[in-house]
Amino acid sequence: SYAKLMKLLWYNDQQFVSPWDVKRVAGKFQSTFMGNAQQDSQELISTILDALHEDLNRVQTKPYVELKSTNDPNDNSISAESWYNHLARNQSIIVDLMHGQFKSLVQCPRCSRYSITFDPFSVLSVPLPSESKIAISFNFIPYDLSRKAMKCAVLANKNDSVDMFRVQVAQLLGIHKDSVMFVTLSANTFDRFICRDRKAKLLSKLQSGASKLYALEIDPRVFNLSLIHISEPTRPERISYAVFCLKKK
């Protein structure tokens, strides 16, 4: 079925091919693929490779082999012996091109002894790299009302704290870092003060909801004060100024 599919893909003039025969055979090897439900593509590839290997395996009578292990981290002879044992039972072009060997090392936390084993694999899973940077957009309201409010966007590391992100914002705006305070505005009301020890990725999440993120510049004379209350807005239908109640730390 697989050979027929390859011929259809490479030597057929049709614009599309339906691999029903391969799907039917895969269902015989793995009952998971018998129905029409959505399945994992990696499991399908692994099933097809195993089926091709069994059809092409040149070893007809598989000998018994004993699993080898060692407690010496520098002993590489067990690796070669484990691989030879694998080849004693498996010899095909699939093995030649797509099989490899894992080294598993486990150390006991009490006695510090090692247990090292070597296992074959045909499919190697690797994690996809994730973006470590996030773009955080916010509205900046200056303390000096003669200055204009502005929209800003700053790149930050996901694992940075809000306090570290404040340093970036302060450098961008040319103000003291301790004068920056992050709050959210929802339904024309200031409803949340973002603590400095929270993760910066929280600020990114707040952008996607109904709330809007604001960076407020507070009076430099109250750097050593902490926020205890935010009043209702003075003008409900537009961006307004609120009264902040502060106390000494």
Phi and psi restraints in degrees (value plus and minus 20) as a CYANA .aco file:
   2 TYR   PHI     -88.5   -48.5
   2 TYR   PSI     -61.5   -21.5
   3 ALA   PHI     -83.7   -43.7
   3 ALA   PSI     -58.4   -18.4
   4 LYS   PHI     -84.7   -44.7
   4 LYS   PSI     -59.7   -19.7
   5 LEU   PHI     -83.9   -43.9
   5 LEU   PSI     -62.1   -22.1
   6 MET   PHI     -83.2   -43.2
   6 MET   PSI     -58.5   -18.5
   7 LYS   PHI     -86.2   -46.2
   7 LYS   PSI     -59.4   -19.4
   8 LEU   PHI     -85.6   -45.6
   8 LEU   PSI     -55.9   -15.9
   9 LEU   PHI     -92.7   -52.7
   9 LEU   PSI     -56.5   -16.5
  10 TRP   PHI    -119.9   -79.9
  10 TRP   PSI     -48.2    -8.2
  11 TYR   PHI    -141.0  -101.0
  11 TYR   PSI      -6.0    34.0
  12 ASN   PHI    -130.4   -90.4
  12 ASN   PSI     123.6   163.6
  13 ASP   PHI    -108.9   -68.9
  13 ASP   PSI     -22.0    18.0
  14 GLN   PHI     -88.5   -48.5
  14 GLN   PSI     129.2   169.2
  15 GLN   PHI     -99.7   -59.7
  15 GLN   PSI     -38.4     1.6
  16 PHE   PHI    -164.9  -124.9
  16 PHE   PSI     136.8   176.8
  17 VAL   PHI    -154.3  -114.3
  17 VAL   PSI     116.6   156.6
  18 SER   PHI    -125.0   -85.0
  18 SER   PSI      90.4   130.4
  19 PRO   PHI    -103.8   -63.8
  19 PRO   PSI      34.8    74.8
  20 TRP   PHI     -87.8   -47.8
  20 TRP   PSI     -56.5   -16.5
  21 ASP   PHI     -84.9   -44.9
  21 ASP   PSI     -61.5   -21.5
  22 VAL   PHI     -85.3   -45.3
  22 VAL   PSI     -59.4   -19.4
  23 LYS   PHI     -85.2   -45.2
  23 LYS   PSI     -59.1   -19.1
  24 ARG   PHI     -85.7   -45.7
  24 ARG   PSI     -62.6   -22.6
  25 VAL   PHI     -88.1   -48.1
  25 VAL   PSI     -59.8   -19.8
  26 ALA   PHI     -80.8   -40.8
  26 ALA   PSI     -54.3   -14.3
  27 GLY   PHI     -86.6   -46.6
  27 GLY   PSI     -49.1    -9.1
  28 LYS   PHI     -90.8   -50.8
  28 LYS   PSI     -59.3   -19.3
  29 PHE   PHI     -94.6   -54.6
  29 PHE   PSI     -56.3   -16.3
  30 GLN   PHI    -155.5  -115.5
  30 GLN   PSI      92.2   132.2
  31 SER   PHI     -82.2   -42.2
  31 SER   PSI     -38.8     1.2
  32 THR   PHI     -79.0   -39.0
  32 THR   PSI     -52.3   -12.3
  33 PHE   PHI    -113.5   -73.5
  33 PHE   PSI      -8.4    31.6
  34 MET   PHI     -94.6   -54.6
  34 MET   PSI     -55.3   -15.3
  35 GLY   PHI    -106.7   -66.7
  35 GLY   PSI    -185.0  -145.0
  36 ASN   PHI    -130.2   -90.2
  36 ASN   PSI      -6.0    34.0
  37 ALA   PHI     -92.9   -52.9
  37 ALA   PSI     137.5   177.5
  38 GLN   PHI     -91.3   -51.3
  38 GLN   PSI     114.1   154.1
  39 GLN   PHI    -149.0  -109.0
  39 GLN   PSI     147.1   187.1
  40 ASP   PHI     -95.1   -55.1
  40 ASP   PSI     110.9   150.9
  41 SER   PHI     -87.5   -47.5
  41 SER   PSI     -53.3   -13.3
  42 GLN   PHI     -85.3   -45.3
  42 GLN   PSI     -59.4   -19.4
  43 GLU   PHI     -85.1   -45.1
  43 GLU   PSI     -56.3   -16.3
  44 LEU   PHI     -85.3   -45.3
  44 LEU   PSI     -65.0   -25.0
  45 ILE   PHI     -81.3   -41.3
  45 ILE   PSI     -63.0   -23.0
  46 SER   PHI     -83.1   -43.1
  46 SER   PSI     -60.5   -20.5
  47 THR   PHI     -84.8   -44.8
  47 THR   PSI     -63.9   -23.9
  48 ILE   PHI     -85.7   -45.7
  48 ILE   PSI     -61.5   -21.5
  49 LEU   PHI     -84.2   -44.2
  49 LEU   PSI     -61.4   -21.4
  50 ASP   PHI     -84.0   -44.0
  50 ASP   PSI     -60.7   -20.7
  51 ALA   PHI     -86.1   -46.1
  51 ALA   PSI     -63.1   -23.1
  52 LEU   PHI     -82.9   -42.9
  52 LEU   PSI     -59.7   -19.7
  53 HIS   PHI     -83.1   -43.1
  53 HIS   PSI     -63.3   -23.3
  54 GLU   PHI     -84.8   -44.8
  54 GLU   PSI     -55.0   -15.0
  55 ASP   PHI     -91.7   -51.7
  55 ASP   PSI     -51.3   -11.3
  56 LEU   PHI    -120.7   -80.7
  56 LEU   PSI     -21.1    18.9
  57 ASN   PHI     -83.2   -43.2
  57 ASN   PSI     103.5   143.5
  58 ARG   PHI    -101.8   -61.8
  58 ARG   PSI     -31.0     9.0
  59 VAL   PHI    -109.1   -69.1
  59 VAL   PSI      89.8   129.8
  60 GLN   PHI    -104.9   -64.9
  60 GLN   PSI     -59.6   -19.6
  61 THR   PHI    -132.3   -92.3
  61 THR   PSI      91.2   131.2
  62 LYS   PHI    -106.8   -66.8
  62 LYS   PSI     101.4   141.4
  63 PRO   PHI     -96.5   -56.5
  63 PRO   PSI     140.0   180.0
  64 TYR   PHI     -98.4   -58.4
  64 TYR   PSI     112.5   152.5
  65 VAL   PHI    -148.4  -108.4
  65 VAL   PSI     127.1   167.1
  66 GLU   PHI    -119.5   -79.5
  66 GLU   PSI     114.8   154.8
  67 LEU   PHI     -87.7   -47.7
  67 LEU   PSI     111.9   151.9
  68 LYS   PHI    -123.0   -83.0
  68 LYS   PSI     126.7   166.7
  69 SER   PHI    -168.2  -128.2
  69 SER   PSI     145.1   185.1
  70 THR   PHI    -168.1  -128.1
  70 THR   PSI     142.1   182.1
  71 ASN   PHI    -134.9   -94.9
  71 ASN   PSI      -7.2    32.8
  72 ASP   PHI    -127.1   -87.1
  72 ASP   PSI      92.1   132.1
  73 PRO   PHI     -81.6   -41.6
  73 PRO   PSI     -40.3    -0.3
  74 ASN   PHI    -117.1   -77.1
  74 ASN   PSI     -16.7    23.3
  75 ASP   PHI    -108.9   -68.9
  75 ASP   PSI      85.8   125.8
  76 ASN   PHI    -116.2   -76.2
  76 ASN   PSI     -23.4    16.6
  77 SER   PHI     -88.0   -48.0
  77 SER   PSI     -51.0   -11.0
  78 ILE   PHI     -86.8   -46.8
  78 ILE   PSI     -51.3   -11.3
  79 SER   PHI     -81.9   -41.9
  79 SER   PSI     -68.7   -28.7
  80 ALA   PHI     -85.0   -45.0
  80 ALA   PSI     -60.7   -20.7
  81 GLU   PHI     -86.3   -46.3
  81 GLU   PSI     -59.8   -19.8
  82 SER   PHI     -84.9   -44.9
  82 SER   PSI     -57.2   -17.2
  83 TRP   PHI     -89.0   -49.0
  83 TRP   PSI     -59.6   -19.6
  84 TYR   PHI     -83.7   -43.7
  84 TYR   PSI     -58.4   -18.4
  85 ASN   PHI     -83.9   -43.9
  85 ASN   PSI     -56.8   -16.8
  86 HIS   PHI     -86.3   -46.3
  86 HIS   PSI     -62.3   -22.3
  87 LEU   PHI     -89.2   -49.2
  87 LEU   PSI     -43.6    -3.6
  88 ALA   PHI     -86.2   -46.2
  88 ALA   PSI     -42.1    -2.1
  89 ARG   PHI    -132.6   -92.6
  89 ARG   PSI     -34.3     5.7
  90 ASN   PHI    -159.0  -119.0
  90 ASN   PSI      93.6   133.6
  91 GLN   PHI    -161.7  -121.7
  91 GLN   PSI      86.2   126.2
  92 SER   PHI    -178.0  -138.0
  92 SER   PSI     151.2   191.2
  93 ILE   PHI     -87.7   -47.7
  93 ILE   PSI     -44.9    -4.9
  94 ILE   PHI     -85.8   -45.8
  94 ILE   PSI     -61.4   -21.4
  95 VAL   PHI     -85.0   -45.0
  95 VAL   PSI     -63.2   -23.2
  96 ASP   PHI     -81.7   -41.7
  96 ASP   PSI     -58.2   -18.2
  97 LEU   PHI    -118.0   -78.0
  97 LEU   PSI     -47.7    -7.7
  98 MET   PHI    -149.2  -109.2
  98 MET   PSI     -17.1    22.9
  99 HIS   PHI    -121.4   -81.4
  99 HIS   PSI     125.3   165.3
 100 GLY   PHI    -161.8  -121.8
 100 GLY   PSI    -185.2  -145.2
 101 GLN   PHI    -158.5  -118.5
 101 GLN   PSI     111.2   151.2
 102 PHE   PHI    -111.8   -71.8
 102 PHE   PSI     124.9   164.9
 103 LYS   PHI    -131.1   -91.1
 103 LYS   PSI     100.0   140.0
 104 SER   PHI    -130.3   -90.3
 104 SER   PSI     102.2   142.2
 105 LEU   PHI    -140.7  -100.7
 105 LEU   PSI     104.0   144.0
 106 VAL   PHI    -146.0  -106.0
 106 VAL   PSI     111.1   151.1
 107 GLN   PHI    -137.8   -97.8
 107 GLN   PSI     113.4   153.4
 108 CYS   PHI     -94.6   -54.6
 108 CYS   PSI     108.8   148.8
 109 PRO   PHI     -91.1   -51.1
 109 PRO   PSI     -36.7     3.3
 110 ARG   PHI    -110.8   -70.8
 110 ARG   PSI     -75.5   -35.5
 111 CYS   PHI    -117.5   -77.5
 111 CYS   PSI     -27.1    12.9
 112 SER   PHI      43.9    83.9
 112 SER   PSI      -3.5    36.5
 113 ARG   PHI     -97.4   -57.4
 113 ARG   PSI     129.9   169.9
 114 TYR   PHI    -122.8   -82.8
 114 TYR   PSI     128.3   168.3
 115 SER   PHI    -148.4  -108.4
 115 SER   PSI      95.0   135.0
 116 ILE   PHI    -141.1  -101.1
 116 ILE   PSI     106.0   146.0
 117 THR   PHI    -148.3  -108.3
 117 THR   PSI     139.5   179.5
 118 PHE   PHI    -146.7  -106.7
 118 PHE   PSI     103.9   143.9
 119 ASP   PHI    -146.0  -106.0
 119 ASP   PSI     121.8   161.8
 120 PRO   PHI     -98.7   -58.7
 120 PRO   PSI     136.5   176.5
 121 PHE   PHI    -165.2  -125.2
 121 PHE   PSI     135.5   175.5
 122 SER   PHI    -137.6   -97.6
 122 SER   PSI     -41.8    -1.8
 123 VAL   PHI    -149.1  -109.1
 123 VAL   PSI     108.1   148.1
 124 LEU   PHI    -132.9   -92.9
 124 LEU   PSI      98.9   138.9
 125 SER   PHI    -109.7   -69.7
 125 SER   PSI     110.8   150.8
 126 VAL   PHI    -147.6  -107.6
 126 VAL   PSI     120.7   160.7
 127 PRO   PHI     -93.6   -53.6
 127 PRO   PSI     124.8   164.8
 128 LEU   PHI     -98.7   -58.7
 128 LEU   PSI     115.2   155.2
 129 PRO   PHI     -85.4   -45.4
 129 PRO   PSI     116.3   156.3
 130 SER   PHI    -125.0   -85.0
 130 SER   PSI     133.7   173.7
 131 GLU   PHI     -89.1   -49.1
 131 GLU   PSI     107.0   147.0
 132 SER   PHI    -109.2   -69.2
 132 SER   PSI     -33.6     6.4
 133 LYS   PHI    -124.3   -84.3
 133 LYS   PSI     125.2   165.2
 134 ILE   PHI    -151.0  -111.0
 134 ILE   PSI     126.2   166.2
 135 ALA   PHI    -114.9   -74.9
 135 ALA   PSI     103.0   143.0
 136 ILE   PHI    -133.5   -93.5
 136 ILE   PSI      99.2   139.2
 137 SER   PHI    -123.6   -83.6
 137 SER   PSI     123.2   163.2
 138 PHE   PHI    -178.4  -138.4
 138 PHE   PSI     144.2   184.2
 139 ASN   PHI    -121.5   -81.5
 139 ASN   PSI     109.8   149.8
 140 PHE   PHI    -121.0   -81.0
 140 PHE   PSI     106.2   146.2
 141 ILE   PHI    -131.8   -91.8
 141 ILE   PSI      91.9   131.9
 142 PRO   PHI     -94.8   -54.8
 142 PRO   PSI     136.6   176.6
 143 TYR   PHI     -90.3   -50.3
 143 TYR   PSI     -57.9   -17.9
 144 ASP   PHI    -100.2   -60.2
 144 ASP   PSI      89.7   129.7
 145 LEU   PHI     -88.6   -48.6
 145 LEU   PSI     -31.1     8.9
 146 SER   PHI     -96.2   -56.2
 146 SER   PSI     -36.8     3.2
 147 ARG   PHI    -108.1   -68.1
 147 ARG   PSI     133.3   173.3
 148 LYS   PHI    -106.7   -66.7
 148 LYS   PSI     125.3   165.3
 149 ALA   PHI     -90.0   -50.0
 149 ALA   PSI     135.1   175.1
 150 MET   PHI    -166.8  -126.8
 150 MET   PSI     136.6   176.6
 151 LYS   PHI    -114.4   -74.4
 151 LYS   PSI     116.1   156.1
 152 CYS   PHI    -151.2  -111.2
 152 CYS   PSI     135.9   175.9
 153 ALA   PHI    -160.6  -120.6
 153 ALA   PSI     107.0   147.0
 154 VAL   PHI    -151.5  -111.5
 154 VAL   PSI     116.6   156.6
 155 LEU   PHI    -102.2   -62.2
 155 LEU   PSI     115.3   155.3
 156 ALA   PHI    -160.2  -120.2
 156 ALA   PSI     135.9   175.9
 157 ASN   PHI     -95.4   -55.4
 157 ASN   PSI     120.3   160.3
 158 LYS   PHI     -77.9   -37.9
 158 LYS   PSI     -58.3   -18.3
 159 ASN   PHI    -110.3   -70.3
 159 ASN   PSI     -19.0    21.0
 160 ASP   PHI     -89.0   -49.0
 160 ASP   PSI     133.2   173.2
 161 SER   PHI    -103.2   -63.2
 161 SER   PSI     144.5   184.5
 162 VAL   PHI     -81.4   -41.4
 162 VAL   PSI     -53.8   -13.8
 163 ASP   PHI     -83.3   -43.3
 163 ASP   PSI     -60.6   -20.6
 164 MET   PHI     -88.1   -48.1
 164 MET   PSI     -55.7   -15.7
 165 PHE   PHI     -87.7   -47.7
 165 PHE   PSI     -52.9   -12.9
 166 ARG   PHI     -80.6   -40.6
 166 ARG   PSI     -54.8   -14.8
 167 VAL   PHI     -82.7   -42.7
 167 VAL   PSI     -64.0   -24.0
 168 GLN   PHI     -81.7   -41.7
 168 GLN   PSI     -64.3   -24.3
 169 VAL   PHI     -84.3   -44.3
 169 VAL   PSI     -62.6   -22.6
 170 ALA   PHI     -82.3   -42.3
 170 ALA   PSI     -60.8   -20.8
 171 GLN   PHI     -85.2   -45.2
 171 GLN   PSI     -57.9   -17.9
 172 LEU   PHI     -86.0   -46.0
 172 LEU   PSI     -59.5   -19.5
 173 LEU   PHI    -115.0   -75.0
 173 LEU   PSI     -27.9    12.1
 174 GLY   PHI      50.5    90.5
 174 GLY   PSI      18.8    58.8
 175 ILE   PHI    -147.3  -107.3
 175 ILE   PSI     152.0   192.0
 176 HIS   PHI     -94.5   -54.5
 176 HIS   PSI     117.6   157.6
 177 LYS   PHI     -83.3   -43.3
 177 LYS   PSI     -50.8   -10.8
 178 ASP   PHI     -96.3   -56.3
 178 ASP   PSI     -23.8    16.2
 179 SER   PHI    -116.3   -76.3
 179 SER   PSI     -16.4    23.6
 180 VAL   PHI    -118.0   -78.0
 180 VAL   PSI     108.9   148.9
 181 MET   PHI    -151.2  -111.2
 181 MET   PSI     109.8   149.8
 182 PHE   PHI    -119.2   -79.2
 182 PHE   PSI     108.6   148.6
 183 VAL   PHI    -157.3  -117.3
 183 VAL   PSI     144.9   184.9
 184 THR   PHI    -136.2   -96.2
 184 THR   PSI     127.4   167.4
 185 LEU   PHI    -137.0   -97.0
 185 LEU   PSI     101.6   141.6
 186 SER   PHI    -154.0  -114.0
 186 SER   PSI     110.7   150.7
 187 ALA   PHI      32.0    72.0
 187 ALA   PSI      24.0    64.0
 188 ASN   PHI      42.0    82.0
 188 ASN   PSI       5.4    45.4
 189 THR   PHI    -154.3  -114.3
 189 THR   PSI     114.8   154.8
 190 PHE   PHI     -92.1   -52.1
 190 PHE   PSI      95.2   135.2
 191 ASP   PHI    -139.7   -99.7
 191 ASP   PSI     -26.4    13.6
 192 ARG   PHI    -172.5  -132.5
 192 ARG   PSI     116.0   156.0
 193 PHE   PHI    -127.2   -87.2
 193 PHE   PSI     106.2   146.2
 194 ILE   PHI    -108.0   -68.0
 194 ILE   PSI      96.6   136.6
 195 CYS   PHI     -86.3   -46.3
 195 CYS   PSI     130.0   170.0
 196 ARG   PHI     -91.4   -51.4
 196 ARG   PSI     -42.7    -2.7
 197 ASP   PHI    -109.1   -69.1
 197 ASP   PSI     -20.1    19.9
 198 ARG   PHI     -95.0   -55.0
 198 ARG   PSI     143.2   183.2
 199 LYS   PHI     -98.0   -58.0
 199 LYS   PSI     127.7   167.7
 200 ALA   PHI     -84.8   -44.8
 200 ALA   PSI     -47.2    -7.2
 201 LYS   PHI     -84.3   -44.3
 201 LYS   PSI     -41.1    -1.1
 202 LEU   PHI     -82.4   -42.4
 202 LEU   PSI     -59.2   -19.2
 203 LEU   PHI     -82.2   -42.2
 203 LEU   PSI     -56.6   -16.6
 204 SER   PHI     -86.8   -46.8
 204 SER   PSI     -59.1   -19.1
 205 LYS   PHI     -86.5   -46.5
 205 LYS   PSI     -55.0   -15.0
 206 LEU   PHI     -87.1   -47.1
 206 LEU   PSI     -39.6     0.4
 207 GLN   PHI     -91.8   -51.8
 207 GLN   PSI     -48.9    -8.9
 208 SER   PHI    -106.0   -66.0
 208 SER   PSI     -31.8     8.2
 209 GLY   PHI    -110.1   -70.1
 209 GLY   PSI    -182.7  -142.7
 210 ALA   PHI     -96.6   -56.6
 210 ALA   PSI     -38.8     1.2
 211 SER   PHI    -100.8   -60.8
 211 SER   PSI     133.2   173.2
 212 LYS   PHI    -133.7   -93.7
 212 LYS   PSI     121.4   161.4
 213 LEU   PHI    -113.5   -73.5
 213 LEU   PSI     114.1   154.1
 214 TYR   PHI    -148.0  -108.0
 214 TYR   PSI     120.9   160.9
 215 ALA   PHI    -127.8   -87.8
 215 ALA   PSI      95.6   135.6
 216 LEU   PHI    -123.6   -83.6
 216 LEU   PSI     114.2   154.2
 217 GLU   PHI    -111.5   -71.5
 217 GLU   PSI      99.6   139.6
 218 ILE   PHI    -117.6   -77.6
 218 ILE   PSI     148.9   188.9
 219 ASP   PHI     -79.1   -39.1
 219 ASP   PSI     103.5   143.5
 220 PRO   PHI     -77.1   -37.1
 220 PRO   PSI     -39.0     1.0
 221 ARG   PHI     -97.1   -57.1
 221 ARG   PSI     -30.0    10.0
 222 VAL   PHI    -135.4   -95.4
 222 VAL   PSI      11.9    51.9
 223 PHE   PHI     -77.9   -37.9
 223 PHE   PSI     -53.9   -13.9
 224 ASN   PHI    -112.5   -72.5
 224 ASN   PSI       0.3    40.3
 225 LEU   PHI    -130.3   -90.3
 225 LEU   PSI     135.8   175.8
 226 SER   PHI    -140.1  -100.1
 226 SER   PSI     131.9   171.9
 227 LEU   PHI    -100.7   -60.7
 227 LEU   PSI     114.2   154.2
 228 ILE   PHI    -141.1  -101.1
 228 ILE   PSI     -36.9     3.1
 229 HIS   PHI    -182.8  -142.8
 229 HIS   PSI     126.1   166.1
 230 ILE   PHI    -144.0  -104.0
 230 ILE   PSI     109.1   149.1
 231 SER   PHI     -98.7   -58.7
 231 SER   PSI     154.7   194.7
 232 GLU   PHI     -88.0   -48.0
 232 GLU   PSI     134.6   174.6
 233 PRO   PHI     -86.9   -46.9
 233 PRO   PSI     134.3   174.3
 234 THR   PHI    -102.2   -62.2
 234 THR   PSI     -46.5    -6.5
 235 ARG   PHI    -152.2  -112.2
 235 ARG   PSI      75.9   115.9
 236 PRO   PHI     -78.9   -38.9
 236 PRO   PSI     -49.6    -9.6
 237 GLU   PHI    -109.9   -69.9
 237 GLU   PSI     -17.6    22.4
 238 ARG   PHI    -171.1  -131.1
 238 ARG   PSI     151.0   191.0
 239 ILE   PHI     -81.0   -41.0
 239 ILE   PSI     104.3   144.3
 240 SER   PHI    -150.0  -110.0
 240 SER   PSI     151.4   191.4
 241 TYR   PHI    -117.8   -77.8
 241 TYR   PSI     123.7   163.7
 242 ALA   PHI    -140.0  -100.0
 242 ALA   PSI     144.5   184.5
 243 VAL   PHI    -118.7   -78.7
 243 VAL   PSI     106.9   146.9
 244 PHE   PHI    -123.0   -83.0
 244 PHE   PSI     106.2   146.2
 245 CYS   PHI    -115.8   -75.8
 245 CYS   PSI     104.4   144.4
 246 LEU   PHI    -143.7  -103.7
 246 LEU   PSI     135.3   175.3
 247 LYS   PHI    -158.9  -118.9
 247 LYS   PSI     140.3   180.3
 248 LYS   PHI     -90.7   -50.7
 248 LYS   PSI     124.0   164.0
